[in-house]
Amino acid sequence: MDRPLSFPALVRLRPAALRLPPWGRLLRRLDCGRSRRHLADLDDHILRDIGLTRDQALQEAERPIWDVPAHWLR
């Protein structure tokens, strides 16, 4: 029986045409920064609902836009 491909193996199989161009990667990073800033503005009860503390939300909001997981940029 064949084993299913892992996620990294599937990413390597994608054709180059489906990967993001440089401007697309920049837009994705800018969007991530915007999302992180919005996270810092959430009320404490909403943060509790998603399992974060105020300190964790503020720490995430302070991360630079280039600090994103590599799989987001493909």
N, C-alpha and C positions, 0 to 999 in steps of 0.2 A: 504494500500500500504506500502511495506517495505521501510524503509529509507536506503540509501546506507551507508556503513561503512565509518567511518572517517579514515584518514591516520594512526593515532596511533593505531586504532583498527586493521587495516590490518597488520601493522607491528607485532603486538602481535600474529596474526594468523599464521605467517610464521613459518615453522618448524625450530628447532635449527640447523639442518644441512645446512640451507641456510644462516645462519648468518656468518659473517667473523670471522675467527680464529684470535688469537692475532697477529700473524705476518702479517695477511692481514690488520688489523686495523693500524698497524705500517706503512706498505707500503702506505696506503691511506693517513695517516698524513704526511709522507714524501713527497708524491706527492702534497699535499695541500701546504706545505711550498715552494716547487719548483714553483708552480703556482703563489704563492704570490710574490716571488722574480721576476718572469717574469713580473708580473703586474707593479712593480715599474720601470721596464726598458722600458715600453711602452712610445711612444712619446705623447706629450700633445694633438695633434689632434686626436689620437686614443682613448685616455682617454675620451676626450669630446664626441666622438662617442658612447662610452658605458656609458656615464653619470657620469663620475668620475672626480674629480679634482686631481691635482698632490698630494696635501696634503692627500686626501683620499686614494690614491694608496699607498703612503709611509706609512701611518698609518696601512693599511691592511698588507703590506709587513713586518711590524715589529711585527705582532702578532706571538706568539709561535706556534709550530706545534701541540701542544696538545689542542689548542683553536679552535676546529672545532665543527660544529653542531652535536649533538648526532646521528641524523638520517643518517649521512654519515658513521657511524661506524657499522651499522647493515648489 
